[in-house]
Amino acid sequence: MKVLVPIKRVVDYNVKVRAKSDETGPDLANVKMAINPFCEIAVEEAVRLKESETAQEVIAVSIGSNACQEQLRTALALGADRAILVETELEVEPLGVAKLLKAVVEKEQPDLIILGKQAIDDDSNQTGQMLASLLSYAQGTFASEIKIEGDKIDVTREVDGGLQTVSLNLPAVVTTDLRLNEPRYASLPNIMKAKKKSLDTLTPEELNVDASPRIETLKVSPPPERAAGVIVESVDELVEKLKNEAKVIT
Amino acid sequence: MSILVVVEHDNEELKGATLNTVTAAKEIGSEIDLLVAGFSCDSVADQACSIPGIGKVLVANKESYKNFLAENIGTLVSEVGKGYSHILAAATSNGKNFMPRVAALLDVSQVSEIISVLSEDTFERPIYAGNCIATVKSSDPIKVITVRATGFDDCEVEGGSATKEIVDLDSNLGISSFVGEELAESDRPELTSADIVISGGRGMQNGENFSLLEGIADKLGAAIGASRAAVDSGFVPNDMQVGQTGKIVAPNLYIAVGISGAIQHLAGMKDSKVIVAINKDEEAPIFQVADYGLVADLFEALPELESKL
């Protein structure tokens, strides 16, 4: 089995991003970039499939600027066999990403595609579902457990009320939730080895995909600020304030 | 301009998130139809008909839609939605699952989790865990939108008399099937619609200690939530997680207990009207968003709080 893992380069999850003062976008000057946490879980799951000999090859793919090579190397250090960068300087929306990934899928013919459920920058939560739809594949989103049996995959999903399990025909698309696994750290020898693994570069033009945006961001502003609160000294004072000042309990 | 709202339900009851979504639709335009897709879902269709200001309630009643498999529902909604200018659904785990399929089938982008409507094509949505609010304008002929419930009030539920219309489309792709589910049973209000929420974090130390929250929740009629740390540590199940990628809540009162206040948790609760933080670490970031902070050991503060309510 061949597994394709699309990953995204995003601002590190510890960074509190602020809007630029002129509101033209988020202020990303000199912030630390990293592989999106959900994508890291996707890489880990694919590598585990390889280690259990369910999968034979794991291919990482990313779409974006040349700098995405850094995150692809991270995926290679975590255990992916080779990588593909679809290089573009344009900001690509989830629909465009899904179209580019579809073209990569048609080229590589993977049996399973594992993606993060959501990127922590635009919080869209769309790409996996759109890719599945464009390919007419089944999808198991927000996965906390997967089990491959023959030509089917059982996916346990984190849903609003609890957990749900669906059975999908392969090839299929899975998107990861937090509890699917705990990603490993790349070891130094594996980081060195990753530098020698193959990383191919393609362009949207080569894939014959129009990934032009449909949504225009007019402005990016800070959220409404909360007024500073107070520290209360005791439970009594807290209860008194909630009853008489905030009036949220009786 | 006409708007299709996909109703969120469980084949028996229309879910609250639908009401916020209808309110969002009413801010976009006045011609609104609802789609109820499910199986043996007549009671849901009846409830949908009584929502005021609705034109038609379209009912797709087929076994293929019983478990809301995204493959089947997505195909149905894209077919039915072709004649509309806007397709809206709540940004629940269900809406998030099928709506991007609808958008891809219609070859349009999706606008996820809007929190306000500025005009028929311009919306506000949070990005970067709510640390920025983006104003976005869609140029697509059909706007596919998911709605964050906390951004909009509930619409009225009584007084309407919409007409039912059967949609005889069976979009069974046959590539996925439902195996089973484990749903949490609780007599407490739903996390996303409760007036009061009390949440525990890593500071609770284990799952048993969540009983300290239960006594208070019972007295206040509150729902119980948790931080990611508490869920990852196995204290409580995933459906209790409040945060960027869990549930987004905005109750009148949110009580955070033993929660440090990571960016990702704040993203899920910082629009609450009043926030209380109880934490023994006075440096915890949760105090920066709290209206009332109590620096105390939760194992002493919680029993005392319960006794004084």
Interface residues (C-beta under 8 A of the other chain):
Chain A: V11 Y13 N14 K16 V17 R18 A19 P26 F38 E93 P94 L95 A98 K117 Q118 I120 D121 D122 D123 S124 N125 Q126 T127 G128 Q129 M130 L131 A132 S133 L134 S136 Y137 A138 Q139 T141 F142 S144 D154 R157 E158 V159 D160 G161 G162 L163 Q164 T165 V166 S167 L168 N169 A172 D177 L178 R179 P213 R214 I215 E216 T217 L218 K219 V220 S221 P222 P223 R226 A227 G229 V230 I231 V232 S234 V235 D236 L238 V239 K241 L242 A246 V248 I249
Chain B: L69 A70 E71 G74 T92 S93 N94 K96 N97 F98 M99 P100 R101 A103 A104 L105 D107 V108 S109 Q110 V111 S112 E113 T122 P126 I127 Y128 A129 G130 N131 C132 I133 A134 T135 V136 K137 S138 S139 D140 L173 I175 S176 S177 F178 V179 G180 E181 E182 L183 A184 T192 I196 L220 R228 V231 D232 P237 N238 D239 Q244 T245 K247 N252 L253 I263 Q264 K270 K273 V274 I275 V276 E282 F287 V289 A290 D291 Y292 G293 L294 V295 A296 A301 E304 L305 K308 L309
